Amino acid sequence: MTHPFTPGVSPDFQLCGRNSGQPRPGTVSNVADLGQAAMWHRQVAALATAADRAGVGAEEFAPVRTRLLAQQTRFPAVAQRDLIPGPDEVANAGAALGDHSPENVRAALATANSTLDSVDRALAGQIRPAVMAAPAGPEQRPVAVRNGLIYGGYAVCVAIAQIALLVTADDESTLPITAPLCLIVLPAFAWLAGFVTISAIFGRHGGPSVKRSPRLGAIICFLPDLGLCAWVGLIYAIGHA
């Protein structure tokens, strides 16, 4: 009989003839190419579909269908479209069932299982490139850490401004005016800048509400005040020692 599948594609995948009760000699060789593995998988899928349409081997082909479904999940996404047999392939594969006798069905089933074994070996031998973990970006870090880094950046700017104002301010004329600016206004602006920055970067229109950690931001932005007060107290203590 004529080979039930595409001529010249897989010479080892020979199903039994119409009058033969045994598979032809030879087994499916190891599949070296993923495309060929997909082709052989599709051939078995066409045979299982043909058997289902003919109403033969329902129980016998049930494990084959289970294996086909399991193999589909192991193929790369780019090969998924090559796993579904077309109508011509299904009609061609139906010839392997011959006169639907139990002998022919068993022979076709044996060759189908042998083919699926080779596809399993091919899939197991595929070398998958190692996926290197991408460095965590701001959106991948925990929310508190992400927001703390943003507030902390503005808090550093506040500390630099406070030190500059403290060094350049005159103790009698300008210090009483700059002290509230250093201790209250600048940290408040830093907190507001961090709050707005988080909203602008991570807030999405129509998306879920973004967590801005306002209390954490307030603590971080006002931390420079503690350092400034400690520095002033140290200078005062040294000057009056």
GUROVEX-46645 format. One line per 10 residues: number of its first residue (from 0); their letters; for each residue x, z, y of N, C-alpha, C. Coordinates in steps of 0.2 Angstrom, whole numbers, plus 5000, padded with zeros to 4 digits. Layout:
# GUROVEX-46645
NUM> a> X:Z:Y:X:Z:Y:X:Z:Y | ...
END
This chain:
# GUROVEX-46645
0> mthpftpgvs> 5004:5000:4994:5000:5000:5000:5004:5000:5006 | 5001:4998:5012:5005:4998:5018:5006:5005:5020 | 5012:5006:5023:5013:5013:5026:5008:5015:5031 | 5005:5021:5030:4999:5023:5035:5001:5024:5042 | 5007:5025:5043:5009:5027:5050:5013:5021:5053 | 5015:5022:5059:5018:5016:5063:5024:5013:5059 | 5024:5007:5058:5030:5004:5054:5037:5005:5057 | 5041:5007:5053:5048:5008:5055:5050:5014:5059 | 5045:5019:5060:5046:5025:5064:5049:5030:5059 | 5046:5031:5054:5049:5037:5049:5049:5034:5042
10> pdfqlcgrns> 5054:5031:5040:5054:5028:5033:5053:5034:5028 | 5055:5040:5029:5055:5045:5024:5048:5048:5023 | 5044:5047:5029:5037:5050:5028:5033:5045:5025 | 5033:5045:5018:5029:5040:5014:5024:5044:5010 | 5018:5043:5012:5012:5047:5008:5011:5043:5002 | 5007:5046:4997:5006:5043:4991:5002:5037:4991 | 5002:5033:4987:4998:5026:4986:4991:5028:4984 | 4987:5023:4984:4980:5023:4982:4980:5025:4975 | 4984:5022:4971:4984:5023:4964:4989:5028:4961 | 4992:5031:4965:4998:5036:4963:4996:5043:4964
20> gqprpgtvsn> 4997:5047:4959:4995:5054:4960:5001:5059:4962 | 5007:5056:4963:5012:5060:4965:5015:5057:4971 | 5019:5061:4975:5022:5058:4981:5028:5054:4979 | 5029:5049:4983:5035:5045:4982:5041:5049:4982 | 5047:5047:4979:5053:5051:4979:5056:5051:4986 | 5059:5057:4988:5062:5057:4994:5059:5062:4998 | 5062:5066:5002:5059:5071:5007:5061:5069:5014 | 5057:5072:5019:5059:5070:5026:5066:5073:5027 | 5070:5069:5030:5076:5072:5032:5076:5076:5039 | 5081:5079:5040:5081:5084:5046:5080:5080:5052
30> vadlgqaamw> 5076:5082:5056:5075:5079:5063:5080:5081:5068 | 5083:5076:5070:5089:5077:5075:5087:5076:5082 | 5081:5074:5083:5079:5072:5090:5072:5075:5091 | 5071:5078:5097:5065:5082:5099:5059:5076:5099 | 5061:5070:5102:5056:5065:5102:5053:5063:5095 | 5058:5063:5091:5056:5061:5084:5052:5067:5081 | 5054:5073:5082:5050:5079:5080:5043:5078:5082 | 5042:5077:5089:5035:5076:5091:5031:5070:5088 | 5035:5065:5087:5031:5059:5083:5029:5061:5076 | 5033:5065:5073:5031:5067:5066:5026:5072:5066
40> hrqvaalata> 5026:5076:5071:5021:5081:5072:5014:5078:5073 | 5014:5072:5077:5008:5069:5079:5006:5065:5073 | 5010:5063:5069:5008:5059:5062:5004:5064:5058 | 5007:5070:5057:5003:5075:5053:4996:5077:5056 | 4996:5077:5063:4990:5079:5066:4985:5073:5065 | 4987:5067:5065:4983:5061:5064:4980:5062:5057 | 4984:5064:5052:4982:5064:5045:4977:5070:5044 | 4978:5076:5048:4973:5081:5047:4967:5079:5051 | 4967:5075:5056:4961:5073:5059:4957:5068:5055 | 4961:5064:5052:4958:5059:5047:4954:5062:5041
50> adragvgaee> 4958:5067:5038:4955:5071:5033:4948:5075:5035 | 4948:5077:5041:4943:5081:5044:4937:5076:5045 | 4938:5070:5047:4933:5065:5048:4930:5063:5042 | 4934:5062:5037:4932:5060:5030:4929:5065:5026 | 4929:5072:5028:4926:5077:5025:4930:5079:5018 | 4936:5078:5018:4940:5080:5012:4945:5085:5014 | 4947:5089:5009:4953:5094:5010:4952:5099:5015 | 4945:5101:5017:4944:5105:5022:4948:5112:5021 | 4948:5115:5015:4952:5121:5014:4959:5120:5013 | 4961:5114:5010:4968:5113:5009:4972:5111:5016
60> fapvrtrlla> 4968:5108:5021:4972:5106:5027:4971:5112:5032 | 4967:5117:5031:4967:5122:5036:4973:5125:5037 | 4978:5127:5033:4985:5130:5034:4989:5124:5038 | 4988:5118:5037:4991:5113:5041:4989:5113:5048 | 4983:5114:5049:4980:5114:5056:4983:5120:5060 | 4983:5126:5056:4986:5132:5059:4993:5131:5061 | 4997:5127:5057:5004:5126:5058:5005:5121:5064 | 5000:5116:5065:5001:5112:5070:5000:5115:5077 | 4995:5120:5077:4994:5124:5083:4999:5128:5085 | 5002:5131:5080:5008:5135:5081:5014:5131:5084
70> qqtrfpavaq> 5015:5125:5081:5021:5121:5083:5020:5118:5090 | 5013:5117:5092:5012:5114:5099:5015:5119:5104 | 5014:5126:5103:5016:5131:5108:5024:5131:5109 | 5027:5128:5104:5035:5128:5104:5038:5122:5107 | 5034:5117:5108:5037:5111:5111:5037:5112:5118 | 5042:5109:5122:5043:5109:5129:5036:5106:5132 | 5035:5108:5138:5029:5106:5142:5029:5098:5142 | 5035:5095:5143:5036:5088:5144:5034:5084:5138 | 5034:5087:5132:5033:5084:5126:5026:5085:5123 | 5022:5089:5127:5015:5091:5125:5011:5085:5124
80> rdlipgpdev> 5011:5080:5129:5007:5074:5129:5008:5070:5123 | 5014:5071:5120:5016:5066:5114:5014:5069:5108 | 5010:5075:5108:5008:5078:5101:5001:5076:5099 | 4997:5073:5103:4990:5071:5102:4990:5064:5099 | 4987:5063:5093:4987:5056:5090:4981:5052:5094 | 4982:5046:5094:4977:5041:5097:4973:5039:5091 | 4967:5036:5093:4962:5033:5088:4965:5029:5083 | 4970:5024:5085:4973:5020:5080:4977:5024:5075 | 4981:5029:5077:4985:5033:5073:4981:5037:5068 | 4975:5039:5070:4971:5043:5066:4968:5038:5060
90> anagaalgdh> 4966:5032:5062:4963:5027:5058:4968:5025:5053 | 4975:5024:5055:4980:5022:5051:4982:5027:5046 | 4982:5034:5048:4984:5039:5044:4978:5040:5039 | 4972:5039:5040:4967:5040:5035:4968:5036:5028 | 4972:5030:5029:4974:5026:5023:4978:5030:5018 | 4982:5036:5020:4986:5040:5016:4981:5044:5011 | 4975:5045:5013:4971:5049:5008:4968:5044:5003 | 4969:5038:5003:4967:5033:4997:4960:5034:4996 | 4958:5035:4990:4951:5035:4988:4948:5042:4988 | 4952:5047:4992:4950:5054:4993:4950:5058:4987
100> spenvraala> 4953:5055:4982:4953:5059:4976:4958:5065:4977 | 4956:5071:4973:4961:5077:4974:4968:5076:4973 | 4970:5071:4969:4977:5069:4968:4980:5067:4974 | 4977:5062:4977:4979:5059:4983:4979:5064:4989 | 4974:5068:4989:4974:5073:4995:4979:5078:4994 | 4981:5080:4988:4986:5085:4987:4993:5082:4988 | 4994:5075:4987:5000:5072:4988:5001:5071:4996 | 4996:5069:4999:4997:5069:5006:4998:5075:5010 | 4995:5081:5007:4996:5087:5009:5003:5090:5008 | 5006:5088:5003:5013:5090:5001:5017:5087:5006
110> tanstldsvd> 5016:5080:5007:5021:5077:5012:5020:5079:5019 | 5014:5081:5021:5013:5084:5028:5016:5090:5029 | 5016:5095:5024:5019:5101:5024:5027:5100:5024 | 5029:5095:5021:5037:5094:5021:5039:5092:5028 | 5034:5087:5031:5036:5085:5037:5036:5091:5043 | 5031:5095:5042:5030:5101:5047:5036:5105:5046 | 5039:5106:5040:5045:5110:5039:5051:5107:5043 | 5051:5100:5042:5057:5097:5046:5056:5098:5054 | 5050:5098:5056:5049:5099:5063:5050:5106:5065 | 5049:5111:5061:5051:5118:5062:5058:5119:5063
120> ralagqirpa> 5062:5115:5058:5069:5116:5059:5072:5112:5065 | 5069:5107:5067:5071:5104:5073:5069:5108:5079 | 5064:5111:5079:5062:5116:5085:5067:5122:5085 | 5068:5124:5079:5073:5130:5079:5080:5129:5081 | 5082:5122:5080:5088:5120:5082:5089:5118:5089 | 5084:5118:5093:5084:5116:5100:5088:5121:5104 | 5093:5119:5108:5097:5123:5112:5094:5124:5119 | 5091:5129:5120:5088:5131:5126:5093:5133:5131 | 5093:5130:5137:5098:5133:5142:5096:5140:5144 | 5101:5144:5145:5100:5151:5147:5097:5151:5154
130> vmaapagpeq> 5092:5155:5155:5089:5156:5161:5092:5162:5165 | 5096:5160:5170:5099:5166:5174:5094:5169:5179 | 5094:5175:5179:5090:5179:5184:5091:5177:5191 | 5087:5175:5194:5088:5173:5201:5088:5180:5205 | 5093:5180:5210:5093:5186:5214:5087:5188:5217 | 5085:5194:5217:5079:5197:5220:5079:5195:5227 | 5074:5192:5229:5072:5191:5236:5068:5196:5239 | 5067:5196:5246:5063:5201:5249:5056:5202:5245 | 5053:5197:5243:5046:5197:5240:5046:5200:5233 | 5052:5200:5230:5053:5203:5223:5055:5210:5223
140> rpvavrngli> 5057:5213:5228:5059:5220:5229:5053:5224:5229 | 5054:5230:5227:5048:5235:5228:5046:5235:5236 | 5040:5236:5237:5037:5236:5244:5041:5241:5248 | 5041:5247:5246:5044:5252:5250:5052:5250:5252 | 5055:5248:5247:5062:5246:5248:5063:5240:5253 | 5058:5235:5252:5058:5229:5257:5056:5231:5264 | 5051:5235:5265:5049:5238:5271:5055:5242:5274 | 5058:5246:5270:5063:5251:5273:5069:5247:5275 | 5071:5242:5272:5076:5238:5275:5075:5235:5281 | 5068:5232:5282:5067:5229:5289:5066:5235:5294
150> yggyavcvai> 5063:5240:5293:5063:5245:5298:5070:5248:5299 | 5074:5248:5294:5081:5251:5295:5085:5246:5299 | 5084:5240:5299:5088:5235:5303:5086:5236:5310 | 5080:5238:5312:5078:5239:5319:5081:5246:5321 | 5081:5251:5316:5083:5257:5318:5091:5257:5319 | 5095:5253:5316:5102:5252:5318:5103:5250:5325 | 5098:5245:5327:5099:5242:5334:5097:5248:5339 | 5092:5252:5337:5091:5258:5341:5097:5262:5342 | 5100:5264:5336:5106:5269:5337:5111:5266:5341 | 5112:5259:5341:5118:5256:5345:5116:5257:5352
160> aqiallvtad> 5109:5255:5354:5107:5256:5361:5107:5263:5363 | 5106:5267:5359:5106:5274:5361:5113:5277:5363 | 5118:5275:5359:5125:5277:5360:5127:5273:5366 | 5125:5267:5367:5128:5263:5373:5125:5267:5380 | 5118:5269:5379:5115:5272:5385:5118:5279:5386 | 5120:5282:5381:5122:5289:5382:5129:5289:5385 | 5133:5284:5383:5140:5284:5385:5140:5281:5392 | 5136:5277:5394:5136:5274:5401:5132:5278:5406 | 5128:5283:5404:5123:5286:5408:5127:5292:5412 | 5125:5293:5418:5128:5298:5422:5124:5305:5420
170> destlpitap> 5127:5310:5419:5124:5316:5417:5119:5319:5422 | 5120:5318:5428:5115:5321:5433:5110:5316:5435 | 5112:5310:5436:5107:5305:5439:5103:5301:5434 | 5106:5298:5430:5103:5294:5425:5101:5297:5418 | 5104:5302:5416:5103:5304:5410:5095:5307:5409 | 5093:5311:5414:5086:5313:5413:5081:5307:5413 | 5083:5301:5416:5078:5296:5415:5079:5292:5408 | 5085:5291:5406:5087:5287:5400:5085:5292:5394 | 5085:5298:5394:5084:5302:5388:5077:5301:5385 | 5071:5301:5389:5065:5299:5386:5065:5292:5383
180> lclivlpafa> 5069:5287:5386:5069:5280:5384:5073:5280:5377 | 5078:5284:5377:5082:5284:5370:5078:5287:5365 | 5075:5293:5366:5072:5297:5361:5065:5295:5359 | 5061:5291:5363:5054:5290:5362:5053:5282:5362 | 5055:5279:5367:5053:5272:5368:5056:5268:5364 | 5063:5268:5363:5067:5264:5359:5065:5264:5351 | 5064:5270:5349:5062:5271:5342:5055:5268:5341 | 5050:5269:5346:5043:5267:5345:5043:5259:5345 | 5048:5256:5349:5048:5249:5349:5051:5246:5343 | 5056:5250:5340:5059:5248:5333:5053:5248:5328
190> wlagfvtisa> 5049:5253:5328:5044:5254:5323:5039:5248:5324 | 5037:5246:5330:5032:5241:5331:5035:5234:5329 | 5042:5233:5331:5045:5227:5329:5045:5226:5321 | 5047:5232:5318:5047:5231:5310:5040:5230:5308 | 5035:5233:5310:5028:5232:5308:5026:5225:5309 | 5027:5222:5315:5025:5215:5316:5029:5210:5312 | 5036:5212:5311:5040:5207:5307:5037:5207:5300 | 5035:5213:5297:5033:5213:5290:5026:5209:5290 | 5022:5210:5295:5016:5206:5295:5017:5199:5295 | 5022:5197:5299:5023:5189:5301:5026:5186:5294
200> ifgrhggpsv> 5030:5190:5291:5034:5187:5285:5030:5187:5279 | 5027:5192:5277:5023:5193:5271:5016:5193:5271 | 5013:5193:5277:5006:5192:5278:5004:5185:5277 | 4999:5184:5273:4996:5177:5272:4989:5176:5274 | 4987:5171:5278:4980:5170:5280:4976:5170:5274 | 4971:5174:5273:4966:5174:5268:4969:5177:5261 | 4975:5179:5261:4978:5182:5255:4977:5190:5255 | 4979:5193:5250:4979:5201:5250:4982:5204:5256 | 4980:5210:5258:4983:5213:5263:4990:5216:5262 | 4994:5215:5266:5001:5217:5265:5002:5224:5267
210> krsprlgaii> 5006:5227:5263:5008:5234:5264:5014:5235:5269 | 5013:5238:5274:5018:5239:5279:5022:5245:5280 | 5020:5250:5276:5023:5257:5275:5024:5260:5282 | 5019:5261:5286:5020:5263:5293:5023:5270:5294 | 5021:5275:5289:5024:5281:5289:5032:5281:5288 | 5034:5277:5283:5041:5277:5281:5044:5273:5287 | 5041:5269:5290:5044:5265:5296:5046:5270:5302 | 5041:5275:5303:5042:5279:5308:5047:5284:5307 | 5048:5286:5300:5053:5291:5299:5060:5287:5300 | 5061:5281:5297:5067:5278:5298:5069:5276:5305
220> cflpdlglca> 5064:5274:5309:5065:5272:5316:5067:5278:5320 | 5064:5284:5319:5066:5290:5323:5072:5294:5320 | 5075:5292:5314:5081:5295:5312:5087:5295:5317 | 5088:5289:5321:5093:5289:5325:5093:5295:5331 | 5086:5297:5332:5086:5303:5337:5089:5309:5334 | 5089:5310:5327:5092:5316:5325:5099:5316:5326 | 5102:5310:5324:5109:5309:5325:5111:5310:5332 | 5107:5307:5337:5109:5307:5344:5109:5315:5346 | 5103:5318:5344:5103:5325:5346:5109:5329:5343 | 5111:5328:5337:5116:5331:5334:5123:5330:5338
230> wvgliyaigh> 5124:5324:5340:5130:5322:5344:5130:5325:5351 | 5124:5325:5354:5124:5329:5361:5125:5336:5360 | 5122:5339:5355:5123:5346:5354:5130:5348:5352 | 5134:5343:5349:5141:5344:5347:5145:5344:5353 | 5144:5339:5357:5147:5338:5364:5146:5344:5368 | 5140:5346:5369:5139:5352:5373:5142:5358:5370 | 5142:5359:5364:5146:5365:5361:5153:5365:5362 | 5156:5359:5362:5163:5358:5363:5165:5360:5370 | 5160:5357:5375:5162:5358:5382:5161:5365:5384 | 5157:5369:5381:5156:5376:5383:5160:5381:5378
240> a> 5164:5378:5374:5168:5383:5370:5173:5387:5373
END
